[in-house]
Amino acid sequence: LAFVAPGAYALNWMFLEDSPATFFTEEDWRLVTELGERALEQQQDGELGEWANADSGNSGSITPVESYKTDDGQPCRKLKVVERAKGMVEESVVDLCKQANGEWVLVTDGSVKR
């Protein structure tokens, strides 16, 4: 499941799949996606962004922790992602790098060189 974002890039937030996010509704995912896009493109490092869905009772936050570039100049961001659902809370720290086509891709293998 990928979510298409404004600005012609898509980001797959399904790395949250085995977490409280398992209980997210479609509206929750829309809110997560919007906040994720804002965190990657607009928020300053350390700036907390939060979302909450009164209907589902689920919520979360995304905070850019660090902005950096790879050795070849590719922009990347480290994000702290917190999700809350059904009384569970989980925190993840992830790295995403922006591709030439504008798509942000999750770095899963530690291959970012900087």
C-alpha positions in Angstrom: 0.0 0.0 0.0 1.6 3.3 -1.1 0.1 6.7 -0.6 0.4 9.3 -3.3 1.5 12.7 -2.0 1.2 16.2 -3.4 4.3 17.1 -5.4 4.2 13.9 -7.4 5.9 11.6 -5.0 4.7 8.5 -3.2 5.8 7.2 0.1 5.0 3.8 1.6 4.3 4.2 5.3 3.7 0.4 5.7 6.9 0.0 7.6 4.5 0.8 10.5 2.6 -2.4 9.6 3.6 -4.6 12.6 2.8 -2.0 15.3 -0.2 -0.1 16.7 -0.6 1.1 13.2 -2.2 -2.3 12.4 -5.3 -0.8 14.0 -5.3 2.4 11.9 -8.4 3.3 9.9 -8.3 4.6 6.4 -8.7 8.1 7.8 -5.8 7.5 10.3 -3.6 6.6 7.3 -4.6 9.7 5.5 -3.6 11.8 8.5 -0.3 9.9 8.9 0.5 10.4 5.2 -0.3 14.1 5.3 1.9 14.6 8.4 4.7 12.5 6.9 4.8 14.6 3.8 4.8 17.8 5.8 7.6 16.4 8.1 9.8 15.4 5.1 9.3 18.6 3.1 8.5 21.4 5.5 9.2 20.8 9.2 12.5 21.9 10.8 14.6 19.3 12.6 13.2 19.0 16.1 9.8 20.3 15.2 7.0 18.1 16.5 4.1 17.3 14.2 1.1 15.6 15.6 -2.1 14.0 14.3 -5.2 12.6 16.0 -8.4 11.1 14.8 -11.3 11.6 17.3 -13.4 9.0 15.6 -10.9 6.1 15.9 -9.1 7.4 19.1 -5.8 6.8 17.4 -3.0 9.4 17.2 0.7 9.9 16.6 3.5 12.2 15.9 6.4 12.6 13.5 9.5 14.7 14.3 12.4 15.2 11.9 15.5 14.4 14.0 18.2 15.1 11.4 18.5 16.4 7.8 21.6 15.3 5.9 22.9 14.5 2.4 24.6 11.3 1.2 28.1 11.4 -0.3 26.5 11.8 -3.7 24.3 14.8 -2.6 21.0 12.9 -2.1 18.9 14.7 0.6 17.8 12.4 3.5 15.9 12.9 6.8 15.9 10.9 10.0 12.4 10.9 11.5 11.1 9.8 14.9 7.6 8.3 14.4 5.3 7.6 17.3 2.0 5.8 16.8 -0.8 5.2 19.3 -3.7 2.8 18.9 -5.8 0.5 21.1 -3.7 1.4 24.2 -0.4 0.5 22.5 2.4 3.0 21.8 5.4 2.4 19.6 8.3 4.7 18.6 10.4 4.1 15.6 13.4 6.1 14.1 13.7 5.8 10.3 15.8 7.2 7.6 14.3 8.3 4.2 16.1 9.6 1.2 14.7 11.7 -1.6 15.2 10.2 -5.1 15.8 12.2 -8.3 12.1 11.7 -9.2 11.0 13.4 -5.9 10.0 10.2 -4.2 11.1 9.6 -0.6 12.3 6.0 0.0 12.8 4.3 3.3 16.4 3.2 3.9 16.3 -0.2 5.4 19.7 -1.7 5.0 22.0 1.0 6.5 23.4 1.7 3.0 23.2 5.5 3.3 26.7 6.9 2.9 27.4 10.4 4.2 
